[in-house]
């Protein structure tokens, strides 16, 4: 199984961000982390976690680097017996708050992978996105993490902002590959309701060709494209676990957990979560819901679709796509060689 911990604190709110995060509640951090431990204790029982059964742990947000390592220590002490010996343990981090001492403290706890929210190495673009770091801080944070001996390093880039050009994106990618990374996530800017950018949706560029351009530039540096937004010589086991519909504990305000055919949603407000971290809403998924998700997720990643789960009509349509060279088939699974048309293929399969 997988485990996800949500840290809802941020030192600034990016103009595109729709995640459950807060910039004005730092005084609640200690109480929040105590509540997080309480929920984790409950979830370990609900998921019947066994020794070594958690294969990946991901700390996301928000900005995990806004919380001191010593506040994470009780969580790692609790989780330690349940983590597999070779567990992939990832934390997200922002370059401005991921100081050398913070990175060192997280490494001592057992974190072996860091994913940095860089988004761009262009100073003007960072300012427009309301990022709190500079290009120089991003480079320094990556180099510090490498010097400390983290086994795997990743960074995020955003494209299709209105000021993006192929030249700017190529510079971002070249700079990324000058750093010691083995993974890169490239996300197309989307405009979500409730965000700062929702009032000015024209900041998103409507250029579908940039997705293909960015992907080709990254692959030209030797990174495999293993999921619609992710590339690497290291393919995140945690990411792939989601596409495979694996069970995952979701702990924290606004997190999501998944067990067999049920999703669990803790409260999203920090104060409400601290008051009762065990209160969750449940969503029960039908077999048809699970099939639909398996198709959509499988086509957006290297996971593919197990042919045996497809009803006859879906199976026939899949073979039509194979004949048209839009899908491939190997060892009882259907695979999509072009992730950027995944949703269209999924809709065709679903009829």
N, C-alpha and C positions, 0 to 999 in steps of 0.2 A: 504494500500500500504506500501512498504518498502522504505527506503532511504539509500544510500551508499555514503560516502564521502571518496575520495582517497587522501591520504597524501603521496607524492612521495619522501620524504626525508628519508635517512638512514645514520646512523653513520658508517656503513660498508656494503659492498656488499657480501652477502653470496655466496659461490662458486656454489650453486645449484639454485640461484635465477634468475628467468626470468621475474619477475614483473617489472612494470614501476617504477623504483626508482633510485635516484641519491645520491651520497655521496659528491658532490662538488658544490652545489648550495644553500647553507644555507642562503646566503644573499638575496635570493628572497622570503623568507618565508612570510614576511608581505604582499608583493604585491600578492603573490599566494593566501593567505587566503582572501584577498579582492576580487580577481577574483572569488574565489570559492563562495563567498556570491552573487556576481553578477549572476553567473550561477544558483545558487539555487533559486534566485528570479524568474528567467525565467522558471525553471523547475516546480516550484510550480504552475505557471499559466498553463504551457503545460499539466500538469497532473491533472489540476483542483482540486488541493488539498483543502480539506475542514477542518474546525476545528476538531481536534482530529482524522484525517484520516490516519496519519502516525503511524503505529503500531510498527514498529521497525526502529531503526537508527543504522547503523554500520559504524564506522570510521576505515578504514583499510589502508594498504600501501604496500610498504614503512613501515615507522615506525612512527605512530602517536605521540609517546612519544618524538619525536625530535622537536615538536612544542609546545610552551608554552600555558598553559590554557587560558591566556588572549587573545591570537589570535583566539581561538575558541569561545570566548564569544559572538562576534557579530553574529556568525552562530546560536548559541543556542537561542539568542534573536529573531532572525528571525524565527526559526523553532518552538519555544515554543508553539504558538497557534495551530499549526498543529499536535503536538504530542499527541497521545492518553494518557489518564491519567495513564494507566498501561504499557506504551511503554517500550519495551526492548531496552535499549540504551547501545551499546557495543563499547568499543575502544580496538583495539589491542595495544600492548606495548611490548618493549624489556626490559628485566630486568636491563640492565645497564643504561638506560635513564629514566625508570619509577621510578623516585625518590619519596620519601614520599611526598614532596611538590607538585610534578606534579600530583600524584594520588589524593591528597587532592583537588587540584584545579579542576580536572576533575569531581570529585564527587560533588563538589559544583555547577558545571554547570548542573548536572543531570544524569551523566553517572552512571549506576547501574550494569554494567557487564564489566569485563576486561578479555581479552584473551591474555595470555603471550606467546611470541615466545621463548620457552625454548629449544626445539629440543632434548636435552639430558642433563643428569646430570653427564656425563663422560667428564672430562676436556680434554682428548686427542681428543675425538670425536668432541667436540665443536671447538677446534683449527683447526681440519681438515676441518670442515664445514665453517670456517672463521666467527664463531659467536663472537660477541664482549663482551660477558659476561662470568662469571665464574659460576660453580654450586652454589657457596655460594650466589652470587648475585641473582640468580633465586629464591632460597629459601627465601631470605630476601624480595624480591619484592612481592612474594605471601603473605607472612606473614604481610607485611605492608598494603597491600590492604585489607586483612581480618580484621586487627585491625581498619582500617578506616571505616569499615562497608559496603563494597560493597556486594550486595546481591548475586551475582553469579560470580564465578571465574573459568577460564578455562586455560589450557596450551596445547601446541603442542609438540608432539614428532615425530621424524623421524626415520624410520627403513629401512633396506636393504642397508645401507652403507657397504662398503667392510669389515670394521672392526667389524661389528655387530655379536654378538653371542646371543644365547638364554639367557645366563647368564647375559650379559650386558643389554639386553633389559628388562629382568626381574628386574634387579636392578633399571633401569630407572622408570619402572612402579611402583615398590614398593616405591621409593622415591616420585613419583608424588602423590601417595595415602597417603603419610604421611603428605601432605599439604592440606589446606582447600579448595579443589576444588569440584565442582559438575558437571564438564564437562571436557572431554579430547578429543583432536583430534590427531589421529595417521596417519601420511602421509608416504606413501612409497616414497623413494627417486626416483625421475625421472631425467633424463638427458635431459635438454632442450638446443636447439641450442642457441648460443650466451652467454652461461654461462661459468664460469671458468672450471667447470667439463666437459664441452663438449669436451675439449681437452684430457681428461683422463676418458673416459666413463667406464673404468674398476673399477672406484671407486664405481659403483653401483653393489651390490651383486645380482646375479640371483638366488634367493631362494624364490620360491613362497610359501613355507611352513611358512615363517616368518609372513606373513599377518594373517594367521589363528592362529598362536601362539600368536601374539600380541593381537588379538581380544579376544581370550579365556582368556588370562591373565587379560585383562581389565574387561571383563564381570564377571570374578570370584570375582572381588571386588564390584560387585553389580551395575555396570553401564550398562544401556541398550544400545545396538548397534542399533542406529536409522537411520544411514546413513553410507555409505561405509567407511568414515574416521572419523565419530563422535560418541561419546559415552557420556552418562551422566545420572544422575538422573534429571538434567535439560536439556531439549532438546531445543536448540536455535530456537526461533521462526523465527529469521531472516534466518537461514540456511534453515529451512523447507519451508519458503516462496519462496525461489529460486526453490526448487524441485517441488513446487506446481504451478510454472509458474505465480506467482503473479506479478503485476505491480511493478516496482521499479525505483525510481529516482537514476541516477548514476551521481554524480558530482565530477569533478576533472580531472586532466590530466591523461588520460589512463583509466578512469572509463567507465562503460557501463550502460546504462539505458534501460528499457524495458517497453513498453506501448502497450497493446493489441496484436498487431502483428508486432511491429516495435522496432528495437534496435537502440539506439543512442550512437555514439562514439565521445566524445570530443577529441580535439587534445591531443597527448601524450607528446609532448615537453613542458617543463615548461615555457620557454620564449614565445613560440607560444600561449600557453594556457592563460598566463597572458595578452598578447596583445589582444586576442579575445576569452574569455571563452564561448561565445555563439555559436561558430562555431562547428558544429557537422556533422558527416556523418551518414546516415541512412541506415539501412538494413531491408527490408521488408520481412517478413516470410510468406510463403504460408501455407495453412491449412495442407498440408502434412508435411511441416517443423515442425509445431507446434505439430502435432501428433507424429512425430518421437522423438521430445524432451520430450514430455510427457511420452513416453514409456521408453526412456533411463533414465530419471531422476526418474521416479516413481519406476523403478526396482532397482535403487541404494539407495533407502531410504524406510522408513516406509510408505511413501505417497501412493505407489501402483499405479494402473492404474484403472481409471473409465471404467468399462466394456462397458458403452454406447457409448464411443468415438471410439471403435474399429470397423473397417470394418469387414464384415462377415468372410473373410479368416483369419484375425488376431485373431478374436474371437475363431474360431475353433482351431487354433494353441495354443491359450492360454489354452483351455480346454484339449488339448493333454498334455501340461506341468503340468496341475493340476493332470491329471491321472497318470503322471510319478512322482508326488510329488515334482516337481521342482517349482511349484507355488501353492499358496493356494487361495481360493476364499471365500470372506465374504462380506455380505451386498452390493453386486453389484460392488465389486472391486477385482482386482487380486493383490496379494502380493507376494514378493520374500523373502523367508526365508534365503537366502544365497547371500548377496550383492556382494561377490567377484566373482560370475559368472554372474553378472547382464548384462554385455555387450554381452556375448554369448547368453543369453536368449532373449535380445532385438533384436539381429540380426536374431535369429530364428523366432521371431514374425513378423519381417518386411519382412521375406521371402527372 
